[in-house]
């Protein structure tokens, strides 16, 4: 699961934003951003749980 989250975050950083906006519709973009925020939150939760 951790590798999948990291792969998704890495993928979103690779693709330029303007190209991404042209390639996919606004609804899909919002869904992707929501998914990315959830992935980042999960990564932070894992990091915090390891500290405690």
Secondary structure, 3 states (H helix, E strand, C coil): CHHHHHHHHHHHHHCCHHHHHHHCCHHHHHHHHHHHHHHHHHHHHHHHHHHC
